[in-house]
Amino acid sequence: MSVVAVLMFAACGGGSKSTDSGSKDATEKVEPKKESSSSSKNFDAYVKLIEKATPLLEKVVKGDAAALKEYTKISEDIQKIAVDLQKELENNPELMQKYNEVAQKFAAEAAKLYGQ
């Protein structure tokens, strides 16, 4: 079921990779990157998709075919951004924390609906 796929993605966390960004090239461009370090296009897209998926959960649980179709599409969209998002999360602890918070809220909502 699509819920399981999204929950598996939401629960998966990447290992941390150590990178050295102490080169001269990084010094001037660090500030703009730090301002957006807790966000990215992929993360923002993920959050929007989760915000669309969450209200559909109850309808999916009740067997609403239209909601299931929409939820499945959202799941597919999440899977499309998953690889790139995972790479960003591995190198950005702050973004990983935000991702985990969003994923945990979604998982809690799903668990509530499934009676767990």
N, CA, C and O atoms as a MOPAC input file, in Angstrom:
PM7 MOZYME 1SCF
protein

 N      0.83800 1    -1.18300 1     0.00000 1
 C      0.00000 1     0.00000 1     0.00000 1
 C      0.88600 1     1.25000 1     0.00000 1
 O      1.99500 1     1.21900 1     0.53300 1
 N      0.42500 1     2.30700 1    -0.57000 1
 C      1.19500 1     3.54700 1    -0.68300 1
 C      1.57500 1     4.12500 1     0.67200 1
 O      2.64600 1     4.71500 1     0.81200 1
 N      0.72200 1     3.96600 1     1.66300 1
 C      1.00800 1     4.50300 1     2.98700 1
 C      2.29700 1     3.89900 1     3.51200 1
 O      3.13400 1     4.59400 1     4.08900 1
 N      2.44900 1     2.60700 1     3.30800 1
 C      3.65400 1     1.92600 1     3.77100 1
 C      4.88100 1     2.48500 1     3.06700 1
 O      5.90900 1     2.70900 1     3.70700 1
 N      4.79300 1     2.71400 1     1.76700 1
 C      5.92400 1     3.24500 1     1.01700 1
 C      6.33700 1     4.61900 1     1.53000 1
 O      7.52600 1     4.89400 1     1.69300 1
 N      5.36700 1     5.47100 1     1.78200 1
 C      5.67600 1     6.81000 1     2.27300 1
 C      6.24300 1     6.73300 1     3.68100 1
 O      7.19900 1     7.43400 1     4.01400 1
 N      5.65000 1     5.87700 1     4.50600 1
 C      6.16200 1     5.75100 1     5.86900 1
 C      7.57500 1     5.20900 1     5.88100 1
 O      8.39900 1     5.63100 1     6.69200 1
 N      7.86400 1     4.26600 1     4.97800 1
 C      9.22300 1     3.73900 1     4.90500 1
 C     10.18300 1     4.84600 1     4.50400 1
 O     11.27300 1     4.95800 1     5.06400 1
 N      9.78300 1     5.66900 1     3.53300 1
 C     10.62600 1     6.78300 1     3.12300 1
 C     10.77600 1     7.77900 1     4.26100 1
 O     11.86300 1     8.29900 1     4.51300 1
 N      9.67700 1     8.03400 1     4.93700 1
 C      9.71400 1     9.00200 1     6.02800 1
 C     10.60200 1     8.52900 1     7.16500 1
 O     11.25800 1     9.33500 1     7.82500 1
 N     10.62300 1     7.24500 1     7.38900 1
 C     11.41400 1     6.71300 1     8.49300 1
 C     12.88000 1     6.53600 1     8.13600 1
 O     13.72700 1     6.44300 1     9.02400 1
 N     13.18900 1     6.48800 1     6.85000 1
 C     14.57400 1     6.21300 1     6.46300 1
 C     15.42100 1     7.45600 1     6.67600 1
 O     15.04600 1     8.55900 1     6.28000 1
 N     16.53800 1     7.26100 1     7.28900 1
 C     17.46500 1     8.35800 1     7.51500 1
 C     18.79000 1     8.00000 1     6.89300 1
 O     19.17800 1     6.83200 1     6.89400 1
 N     19.48800 1     8.97400 1     6.36500 1
 C     20.77600 1     8.68200 1     5.75200 1
 C     21.89300 1     8.78500 1     6.75500 1
 O     21.80900 1     9.51000 1     7.74600 1
 N     22.92400 1     8.05400 1     6.47800 1
 C     24.10700 1     8.17200 1     7.31800 1
 C     24.78300 1     9.49300 1     7.05700 1
 O     24.65400 1    10.06000 1     5.97200 1
 N     25.48800 1     9.97600 1     8.02300 1
 C     26.17700 1    11.24900 1     7.84400 1
 C     27.45700 1    11.04100 1     7.07300 1
 O     28.21200 1    10.10700 1     7.34300 1
 N     27.69500 1    11.88700 1     6.13900 1
 C     28.94600 1    11.87800 1     5.40300 1
 C     29.73500 1    13.09000 1     5.82700 1
 O     29.18800 1    14.18400 1     5.96400 1
 N     31.00400 1    12.89600 1     6.03300 1
 C     31.84900 1    14.00800 1     6.41400 1
 C     32.43300 1    14.63400 1     5.16100 1
 O     33.02400 1    13.95100 1     4.32500 1
 N     32.26000 1    15.92800 1     5.04700 1
 C     32.83200 1    16.62900 1     3.90300 1
 C     33.65400 1    17.79200 1     4.40800 1
 O     33.33700 1    18.39900 1     5.43000 1
 N     34.70200 1    18.09000 1     3.69000 1
 C     35.56200 1    19.20100 1     4.07700 1
 C     35.25600 1    20.36600 1     3.16000 1
 O     35.52100 1    20.31400 1     1.95900 1
 N     34.69700 1    21.41600 1     3.73300 1
 C     34.36700 1    22.59200 1     2.92300 1
 C     35.22700 1    23.77700 1     3.34800 1
 O     34.79200 1    24.92500 1     3.25800 1
 N     36.41800 1    23.51000 1     3.80000 1
 C     37.27200 1    24.58300 1     4.28300 1
 C     38.13200 1    25.20600 1     3.21000 1
 O     39.10300 1    25.88600 1     3.54000 1
 N     37.83000 1    25.01100 1     1.96100 1
 C     38.63000 1    25.58300 1     0.89500 1
 C     38.37000 1    27.07200 1     0.75100 1
 O     37.39500 1    27.60000 1     1.28500 1
 N     39.25600 1    27.74500 1     0.02100 1
 C     39.11400 1    29.18800 1    -0.19200 1
 C     37.83500 1    29.51000 1    -0.94600 1
 O     37.21300 1    30.54200 1    -0.69700 1
 N     37.43100 1    28.62600 1    -1.87800 1
 C     36.23400 1    28.87600 1    -2.67400 1
 C     34.97900 1    28.95400 1    -1.81400 1
 O     34.02500 1    29.64400 1    -2.17400 1
 N     34.96900 1    28.26600 1    -0.70100 1
 C     33.76900 1    28.20400 1     0.12900 1
 C     33.59700 1    29.43500 1     1.01200 1
 O     32.48800 1    29.69000 1     1.48200 1
 N     34.64800 1    30.20000 1     1.25300 1
 C     34.57000 1    31.27200 1     2.23800 1
 C     33.57600 1    32.35900 1     1.88600 1
 O     32.81600 1    32.78400 1     2.75700 1
 N     33.54700 1    32.82000 1     0.66900 1
 C     32.64100 1    33.90400 1     0.31100 1
 C     31.21000 1    33.42900 1     0.12800 1
 O     30.27600 1    34.19200 1     0.37400 1
 N     31.01800 1    32.21100 1    -0.28900 1
 C     29.68700 1    31.74000 1    -0.60800 1
 C     29.02600 1    31.00900 1     0.55300 1
 O     27.92300 1    30.48600 1     0.39100 1
 N     29.64600 1    30.95800 1     1.68200 1
 C     29.09600 1    30.23900 1     2.82100 1
 C     27.85000 1    30.93400 1     3.35900 1
 O     26.87200 1    30.25800 1     3.68000 1
 N     27.85300 1    32.23700 1     3.46700 1
 C     26.71900 1    32.94600 1     4.05400 1
 C     25.38900 1    32.65900 1     3.36000 1
 O     24.43200 1    32.28600 1     4.03900 1
 N     25.28500 1    32.81500 1     2.03900 1
 C     23.99900 1    32.52900 1     1.41200 1
 C     23.57700 1    31.07400 1     1.60300 1
 O     22.39400 1    30.79000 1     1.78700 1
 N     24.53000 1    30.15900 1     1.56200 1
 C     24.18600 1    28.76400 1     1.74800 1
 C     23.70200 1    28.50400 1     3.16400 1
 O     22.78800 1    27.70400 1     3.36700 1
 N     24.30000 1    29.16600 1     4.14400 1
 C     23.86700 1    28.97300 1     5.51800 1
 C     22.45300 1    29.48600 1     5.72500 1
 O     21.68500 1    28.89400 1     6.48300 1
 N     22.10400 1    30.56800 1     5.06800 1
 C     20.75100 1    31.10600 1     5.20500 1
 C     19.72100 1    30.09100 1     4.72200 1
 O     18.62200 1    30.01500 1     5.27200 1
 N     20.06100 1    29.32600 1     3.71500 1
 C     19.11100 1    28.36600 1     3.18100 1
 C     19.45700 1    26.93400 1     3.58300 1
 O     18.91800 1    25.98500 1     3.01300 1
 N     20.35900 1    26.76900 1     4.56900 1
 C     20.80300 1    25.43200 1     4.93900 1
 C     19.69000 1    24.58900 1     5.54800 1
 O     19.75600 1    23.36000 1     5.51200 1
 N     18.67600 1    25.22900 1     6.10200 1
 C     17.60000 1    24.46300 1     6.70000 1
 C     16.45400 1    24.25100 1     5.71800 1
 O     15.36300 1    23.83500 1     6.10900 1
 N     16.70200 1    24.53400 1     4.46300 1
 C     15.68200 1    24.35700 1     3.44800 1
 C     16.34100 1    24.04200 1     2.11300 1
 O     17.52400 1    24.31400 1     1.91200 1
 N     15.58500 1    23.48400 1     1.23100 1
 C     16.03400 1    23.22700 1    -0.12700 1
 C     14.79200 1    23.05200 1    -0.99000 1
 O     13.69200 1    22.87300 1    -0.46700 1
 N     14.95900 1    23.10300 1    -2.29400 1
 C     13.81500 1    22.90700 1    -3.18500 1
 C     13.19400 1    21.53400 1    -2.96900 1
 O     11.97200 1    21.39900 1    -2.92200 1
 N     14.04400 1    20.51300 1    -2.83600 1
 C     13.52800 1    19.16000 1    -2.63800 1
 C     12.81400 1    19.02400 1    -1.29400 1
 O     11.75800 1    18.39800 1    -1.20700 1
 N     13.39100 1    19.60900 1    -0.25200 1
 C     12.75600 1    19.53600 1     1.06500 1
 C     11.43400 1    20.28700 1     1.05300 1
 O     10.43200 1    19.79200 1     1.57000 1
 N     11.42600 1    21.47600 1     0.46700 1
 C     10.19100 1    22.25700 1     0.39400 1
 C      9.11700 1    21.49100 1    -0.38200 1
 O      7.94800 1    21.49000 1     0.00400 1
 N      9.51500 1    20.84300 1    -1.47000 1
 C      8.57100 1    20.03100 1    -2.24900 1
 C      8.06000 1    18.86300 1    -1.40900 1
 O      6.87400 1    18.53500 1    -1.44900 1
 N      8.96200 1    18.23700 1    -0.64900 1
 C      8.57500 1    17.12500 1     0.22600 1
 C      7.53500 1    17.58200 1     1.25000 1
 O      6.52700 1    16.90700 1     1.45800 1
 N      7.78000 1    18.72300 1     1.88600 1
 C      6.85000 1    19.24200 1     2.88800 1
 C      5.49000 1    19.51000 1     2.26200 1
 O      4.46100 1    19.16000 1     2.84000 1
 N      5.47600 1    20.11900 1     1.09600 1
 C      4.20600 1    20.40800 1     0.42200 1
 C      3.45200 1    19.11900 1     0.10700 1
 O      2.23200 1    19.05000 1     0.25700 1
 N      4.18900 1    18.10100 1    -0.33100 1
 C      3.55100 1    16.82400 1    -0.64600 1
 C      2.99700 1    16.15900 1     0.61200 1
 O      1.90200 1    15.59700 1     0.58600 1
 N      3.73800 1    16.22000 1     1.69900 1
 C      3.26000 1    15.65700 1     2.95700 1
 C      2.01900 1    16.41300 1     3.43000 1
 O      1.07600 1    15.81000 1     3.94200 1
 N      2.02500 1    17.73000 1     3.25800 1
 C      0.85600 1    18.52900 1     3.64600 1
 C     -0.36900 1    18.16300 1     2.80800 1
 O     -1.49600 1    18.23600 1     3.29800 1
 N     -0.15900 1    17.77400 1     1.55600 1
 C     -1.26800 1    17.32200 1     0.71900 1
 C     -1.70600 1    15.91000 1     1.10800 1
 O     -2.89600 1    15.59400 1     1.08600 1
 N     -0.74300 1    15.06900 1     1.46200 1
 C     -1.03000 1    13.66500 1     1.75300 1
 C     -1.74300 1    13.47500 1     3.08800 1
 O     -2.62300 1    12.62300 1     3.20500 1
 N     -1.37700 1    14.24900 1     4.07500 1
 C     -1.89400 1    14.03700 1     5.43200 1
 C     -3.41700 1    14.06500 1     5.50600 1
 O     -3.99900 1    13.15200 1     6.09100 1
 N     -4.09300 1    15.06800 1     4.94200 1
 C     -5.55700 1    15.05300 1     5.03900 1
 C     -6.21000 1    13.93200 1     4.21900 1
 O     -7.37100 1    13.59100 1     4.44500 1
 N     -5.47200 1    13.37000 1     3.28400 1
 C     -6.01300 1    12.27400 1     2.48200 1
 C     -6.00500 1    10.94700 1     3.23300 1
 O     -6.75700 1    10.03300 1     2.89400 1
 N     -5.15700 1    10.84100 1     4.24900 1
 C     -5.00700 1     9.57100 1     4.96300 1
 C     -6.33300 1     9.02200 1     5.47100 1
 O     -6.63800 1     7.84600 1     5.27200 1
 N     -7.11700 1     9.86500 1     6.12200 1
 C     -8.38500 1     9.40400 1     6.68500 1
 C     -9.30700 1     8.87900 1     5.58500 1
 O     -9.96600 1     7.85300 1     5.75500 1
 N     -9.34700 1     9.59200 1     4.45500 1
 C    -10.18800 1     9.15800 1     3.34400 1
 C     -9.69200 1     7.83300 1     2.76400 1
 O    -10.49000 1     6.97000 1     2.39800 1
 N     -8.38500 1     7.68200 1     2.68300 1
 C     -7.80000 1     6.43700 1     2.16500 1
 C     -8.16200 1     5.27400 1     3.07900 1
 O     -8.53600 1     4.19900 1     2.61200 1
 N     -8.04900 1     5.49700 1     4.37800 1
 C     -8.37800 1     4.45200 1     5.35500 1
 C     -9.84000 1     4.03600 1     5.22900 1
 O    -10.17700 1     2.86600 1     5.41200 1
 N    -10.69800 1     4.98800 1     4.91900 1
 C    -12.12800 1     4.70400 1     4.78100 1
 C    -12.47400 1     4.10000 1     3.42300 1
 O    -13.63100 1     3.75700 1     3.17700 1
 N    -11.47900 1     3.96500 1     2.53300 1
 C    -11.71500 1     3.31700 1     1.24800 1
 C    -12.10200 1     4.23900 1     0.11100 1
 O    -12.60500 1     3.77000 1    -0.91000 1
 N    -11.88800 1     5.52500 1     0.25200 1
 C    -12.21300 1     6.49300 1    -0.80000 1
 C    -11.25000 1     6.29800 1    -1.97600 1
 O    -10.05600 1     6.57400 1    -1.86400 1
 N    -11.78200 1     5.82400 1    -3.09700 1
 C    -10.95200 1     5.51200 1    -4.26700 1
 C    -10.28400 1     6.75500 1    -4.84800 1
 O     -9.12500 1     6.69500 1    -5.25900 1
 N    -10.99000 1     7.86900 1    -4.88800 1
 C    -10.41200 1     9.10400 1    -5.42800 1
 C     -9.25900 1     9.58000 1    -4.55400 1
 O     -8.22800 1    10.02400 1    -5.06200 1
 N     -9.43500 1     9.48700 1    -3.24500 1
 C     -8.37400 1     9.88900 1    -2.32300 1
 C     -7.17100 1     8.96200 1    -2.47100 1
 O     -6.02800 1     9.41600 1    -2.42700 1
 N     -7.42100 1     7.67000 1    -2.64500 1
 C     -6.33300 1     6.71900 1    -2.83100 1
 C     -5.55000 1     7.02700 1    -4.10200 1
 O     -4.32100 1     6.95200 1    -4.11900 1
 N     -6.26500 1     7.36900 1    -5.15200 1
 C     -5.60400 1     7.71700 1    -6.41500 1
 C     -4.71500 1     8.94700 1    -6.23700 1
 O     -3.57000 1     8.95900 1    -6.68900 1
 N     -5.24000 1     9.97100 1    -5.58500 1
 C     -4.46300 1    11.18900 1    -5.35100 1
 C     -3.28400 1    10.91300 1    -4.42400 1
 O     -2.18200 1    11.42000 1    -4.63700 1
 N     -3.52600 1    10.10600 1    -3.39600 1
 C     -2.47700 1     9.76100 1    -2.44500 1
 C     -1.35700 1     8.97700 1    -3.13600 1
 O     -0.17600 1     9.18300 1    -2.85700 1
 N     -1.74200 1     8.08600 1    -4.03200 1
 C     -0.75100 1     7.30400 1    -4.78100 1
 C      0.10500 1     8.21700 1    -5.64900 1
 O      1.31700 1     8.02400 1    -5.74500 1
 N     -0.50900 1     9.19700 1    -6.27600 1
 C      0.22900 1    10.16100 1    -7.09700 1
 C      1.21900 1    10.94900 1    -6.23600 1
 O      2.36400 1    11.16100 1    -6.63700 1
 N      0.78100 1    11.37300 1    -5.07300 1
 C      1.65900 1    12.11100 1    -4.15800 1
 C      2.83100 1    11.23200 1    -3.73700 1
 O      3.97200 1    11.69000 1    -3.67400 1
 N      2.54000 1     9.97600 1    -3.45400 1
 C      3.59200 1     9.01500 1    -3.08200 1
 C      4.62800 1     8.89200 1    -4.19200 1
 O      5.83100 1     8.86600 1    -3.93200 1
 N      4.15700 1     8.81900 1    -5.41200 1
 C      5.07200 1     8.72300 1    -6.55800 1
 C      5.91900 1     9.98000 1    -6.67200 1
 O      7.10800 1     9.90100 1    -6.97900 1
 N      5.31800 1    11.13500 1    -6.43000 1
 C      6.06800 1    12.39000 1    -6.48200 1
 C      7.14200 1    12.43300 1    -5.39700 1
 O      8.24800 1    12.92200 1    -5.62800 1
 N      6.81300 1    11.92300 1    -4.22300 1
 C      7.80100 1    11.86400 1    -3.14000 1
 C      8.95500 1    10.95800 1    -3.54500 1
 O     10.11800 1    11.28700 1    -3.31000 1
 N      8.64400 1     9.83000 1    -4.14600 1
 C      9.69100 1     8.90600 1    -4.56800 1
 C     10.59900 1     9.52300 1    -5.62700 1
 O     11.79200 1     9.22600 1    -5.67600 1
 N     10.03800 1    10.37700 1    -6.46700 1
 C     10.83800 1    11.03600 1    -7.50500 1
 C     11.89500 1    11.96900 1    -6.92100 1
 O     12.99000 1    12.08600 1    -7.47100 1
 N     11.58000 1    12.62700 1    -5.82100 1
 C     12.54300 1    13.54700 1    -5.22300 1
 C     13.39500 1    12.88500 1    -4.14300 1
 O     14.32700 1    13.49700 1    -3.62100 1
 N     13.07900 1    11.64500 1    -3.81000 1
 C     13.71200 1    10.96400 1    -2.67300 1
 C     15.23300 1    10.88400 1    -2.77800 1
 O     15.92700 1    11.16500 1    -1.80000 1
 N     15.75900 1    10.51100 1    -3.92300 1
 C     17.21000 1    10.32600 1    -4.05700 1
 C     17.94600 1    11.63500 1    -3.85400 1
 O     18.91500 1    11.69600 1    -3.09800 1
 N     17.49600 1    12.67400 1    -4.51900 1
 C     18.15000 1    13.97700 1    -4.36600 1
 C     17.98700 1    14.52800 1    -2.95700 1
 O     18.92200 1    15.09800 1    -2.39500 1
 N     16.80800 1    14.35800 1    -2.39400 1
 C     16.57900 1    14.82800 1    -1.03800 1
 C     17.46700 1    14.07700 1    -0.05500 1
 O     18.03000 1    14.67800 1     0.85900 1
 N     17.59300 1    12.77800 1    -0.23800 1
 C     18.42200 1    11.98700 1     0.66600 1
 C     19.87400 1    12.46800 1     0.64700 1
 O     20.52600 1    12.53100 1     1.68900 1
 N     20.37400 1    12.80500 1    -0.53800 1
 C     21.74700 1    13.32100 1    -0.64100 1
 C     21.89200 1    14.62500 1     0.13400 1
 O     22.89400 1    14.83600 1     0.81600 1
 N     20.90100 1    15.49400 1     0.03100 1
 C     20.94200 1    16.76600 1     0.74900 1
 C     20.88300 1    16.54000 1     2.26000 1
 O     21.57000 1    17.22300 1     3.01900 1
 N     20.07800 1    15.59800 1     2.68600 1
 C     19.92600 1    15.32100 1     4.11800 1
 C     21.21200 1    14.77000 1     4.72000 1
 O     21.54700 1    15.08100 1     5.86300 1
 N     21.92400 1    13.96400 1     3.96500 1
 C     23.16600 1    13.36500 1     4.46100 1
 C     24.21100 1    14.41600 1     4.79800 1
 O     25.04300 1    14.20300 1     5.68000 1
 N     24.17700 1    15.52100 1     4.11900 1
 C     25.19500 1    16.55400 1     4.29000 1
 C     24.70500 1    17.77500 1     5.06200 1
 O     25.41000 1    18.78100 1     5.14400 1
 N     23.51200 1    17.69400 1     5.62200 1
 C     22.94600 1    18.86500 1     6.27200 1
 C     22.16200 1    18.44400 1     7.52200 1
 O     20.96900 1    18.15300 1     7.43100 1
 N     22.81600 1    18.41100 1     8.67900 1
 C     22.14900 1    17.96700 1     9.90800 1
 C     20.91200 1    18.78800 1    10.27100 1
 O     19.93200 1    18.23900 1    10.77500 1
 N     20.95000 1    20.08200 1    10.02300 1
 C     19.80900 1    20.93400 1    10.34000 1
 C     18.60400 1    20.56500 1     9.47300 1
 O     17.47800 1    20.48300 1     9.96300 1
 N     18.84900 1    20.34500 1     8.19700 1
 C     17.78700 1    19.93600 1     7.28600 1
 C     17.28300 1    18.54100 1     7.65700 1
 O     16.08300 1    18.27600 1     7.59100 1
 N     18.19500 1    17.65300 1     8.04700 1
 C     17.80900 1    16.30600 1     8.45800 1
 C     16.88500 1    16.36900 1     9.66800 1
 O     15.91700 1    15.61300 1     9.75000 1
 N     17.17600 1    17.26300 1    10.60300 1
 C     16.32900 1    17.40100 1    11.78600 1
 C     14.92500 1    17.85000 1    11.39000 1
 O     13.93500 1    17.30500 1    11.87800 1
 N     14.84100 1    18.83400 1    10.51100 1
 C     13.53700 1    19.31800 1    10.05700 1
 C     12.78100 1    18.21600 1     9.31600 1
 O     11.57400 1    18.04800 1     9.48800 1
 N     13.50800 1    17.47700 1     8.49500 1
 C     12.91500 1    16.36800 1     7.75600 1
 C     12.33600 1    15.34100 1     8.72600 1
 O     11.20700 1    14.88200 1     8.55500 1
 N     13.11600 1    14.98600 1     9.74400 1
 C     12.66100 1    13.99800 1    10.72900 1
 C     11.41000 1    14.48100 1    11.45900 1
 O     10.51000 1    13.68900 1    11.73600 1
 N     11.34800 1    15.76300 1    11.76700 1
 C     10.17500 1    16.31900 1    12.44100 1
 C      8.92800 1    16.18000 1    11.56300 1
 O      7.87000 1    15.77200 1    12.04200 1
 N      9.05600 1    16.52000 1    10.28700 1
 C      7.92500 1    16.41900 1     9.36200 1
 C      7.52000 1    14.95600 1     9.20400 1
 O      6.33500 1    14.62600 1     9.24700 1
 N      8.50500 1    14.08600 1     9.02200 1
 C      8.22900 1    12.66400 1     8.83100 1
 C      7.57000 1    12.05600 1    10.06800 1
 O      6.66000 1    11.23600 1     9.94600 1
 N      8.02100 1    12.45200 1    11.25000 1
 C      7.44400 1    11.91900 1    12.48100 1
 C      5.99900 1    12.37200 1    12.66700 1
 O      5.16000 1    11.59400 1    13.12200 1
 N      5.70500 1    13.61100 1    12.32300 1
 C      4.33000 1    14.09700 1    12.42800 1
 C      3.42100 1    13.31400 1    11.48600 1
 O      2.30800 1    12.93400 1    11.85200 1
 N      3.90600 1    13.08000 1    10.27700 1
 C      3.12000 1    12.32600 1     9.30900 1
 C      2.92300 1    10.88900 1     9.78600 1
 O      1.81600 1    10.35500 1     9.71400 1
 N      3.98500 1    10.26900 1    10.26700 1
 C      3.90900 1     8.88700 1    10.75100 1
 C      2.94700 1     8.78200 1    11.94200 1
 O      2.20000 1     7.81100 1    12.06000 1
 N      2.97400 1     9.78700 1    12.81800 1
 C      2.07200 1     9.78600 1    13.98000 1
 C      0.63200 1     9.88900 1    13.52800 1
 O     -0.24000 1     9.21000 1    14.07100 1
 N      0.37300 1    10.72200 1    12.54900 1
 C     -0.98500 1    10.87200 1    12.02200 1
 C     -1.45400 1     9.55800 1    11.38500 1
 O     -2.59200 1     9.13700 1    11.59100 1
 N     -0.58400 1     8.92500 1    10.62300 1
 C     -0.93000 1     7.64800 1     9.98800 1
 C     -1.18400 1     6.57900 1    11.05400 1
 O     -2.13600 1     5.80700 1    10.94700 1
 N     -0.34100 1     6.53700 1    12.07200 1
 C     -0.49600 1     5.54500 1    13.13200 1
 C     -1.82300 1     5.73800 1    13.87200 1
 O     -2.49600 1     4.77500 1    14.24000 1
 N     -2.17900 1     7.00800 1    14.07900 1
 C     -3.45900 1     7.30800 1    14.74600 1
 C     -4.62700 1     6.75400 1    13.93700 1
 O     -5.55200 1     6.16000 1    14.49000 1
 N     -4.57400 1     6.95300 1    12.64200 1
 C     -5.65900 1     6.50400 1    11.78600 1
 C     -5.72200 1     4.98900 1    11.66600 1
 O     -6.79400 1     4.41200 1    11.48100 1
 N     -4.57200 1     4.36000 1    11.77100 1
 C     -4.52800 1     2.90100 1    11.68500 1
 C     -4.64500 1     2.24300 1    13.04900 1
 O     -4.49100 1     1.02800 1    13.17100 1
 N     -4.91600 1     3.04200 1    14.07900 1
 C     -5.14900 1     2.51500 1    15.40400 1
 C     -3.92400 1     1.96600 1    16.10200 1
 O     -4.02500 1     1.02400 1    16.88800 1
 N     -2.77900 1     2.53700 1    15.82600 1
 C     -1.54600 1     2.05500 1    16.45900 1
 C     -1.03800 1     3.05700 1    17.46100 1
 O     -0.00800 1     2.82800 1    18.09700 1

